[in-house]
């Protein structure tokens, strides 16, 4: 958990965003960066988990440290965070009705979805889509 709580450097002064995206979680700020990350994941055969979140959302703040811990626990998975306010049009195109909403992608295709800050269910879905149990090194 230590890795996840430290502040990462942000290009601007949006500290609140940094808190939602730390550890191995990558903040998506443009549609282009989203496309780039999904292309990269496809080429590397990586699973992608995208968290559509909001800085004003209580449950998003509650699950953010857990999401970060999962990103450290499952380093072979690409963890993304999309701020629904920063990318409003893009988020609307995904039909986000509540935050947080998590999408899981495999081979560039959506394979699962979870609405809400349900920690055990999120990890269960990660294990299923990843098809492996995490190993301690």
DALIN-V791138 format. One record per pair of residues at least 6 apart in sequence whose ideal C-beta (glycine too) atoms are under 7 Angstrom apart, sorted by sequence separation. I is the first residue (numbers start at 1). J is the second residue. If there is no record, write none. Layout:
# DALIN-V791138
i: <I I>
j: <J J>
This chain:
# DALIN-V791138
i: <21 28 54 105 127 10 41 53 84 103 104 114 10 71 104 114 28 82 8 17 38 103 7 26 102 114 67 84 101 102 112 8 101 84 6 51 98 100 112 4 98 111 4 3 102 104 106 104 49 53 55 51 54 46 47 48 49 50 51 52 53 54 46 49 53 54 46 48 50 52 20 20 41 63 17 16 52 60 20 60 37 59 25 52 57 25 37 57 20 52 19 23 54 22 23 25 53 24 52 53 23 24 52 23 51 52 77 24 51 28 50 74 26 28 49 50 66 70 77 25 26 27 28 63 24 49 62 25 34 63 70 74 29 47 48 59 60 47 59 31 47 5 21 74 4 20 73 1 4 4 42 17 42 38 1 4 3 38 49 47 47>
j: <27 34 60 111 133 17 48 60 91 110 111 121 18 79 112 122 37 91 18 27 48 113 18 37 113 125 79 96 113 114 125 22 115 99 22 67 115 117 129 22 116 129 23 23 122 125 129 129 77 81 83 80 83 76 77 78 79 80 81 82 83 84 77 80 84 85 78 80 82 84 53 55 78 100 55 55 91 99 60 100 78 100 67 94 99 68 80 100 64 96 64 68 99 68 69 71 99 71 99 100 71 72 100 72 100 101 126 75 102 80 102 126 79 81 102 103 119 123 130 79 80 81 82 117 79 104 117 81 90 119 126 130 86 104 105 116 117 105 117 90 106 65 81 134 65 81 134 65 68 69 107 83 108 105 69 72 72 108 126 129 130>
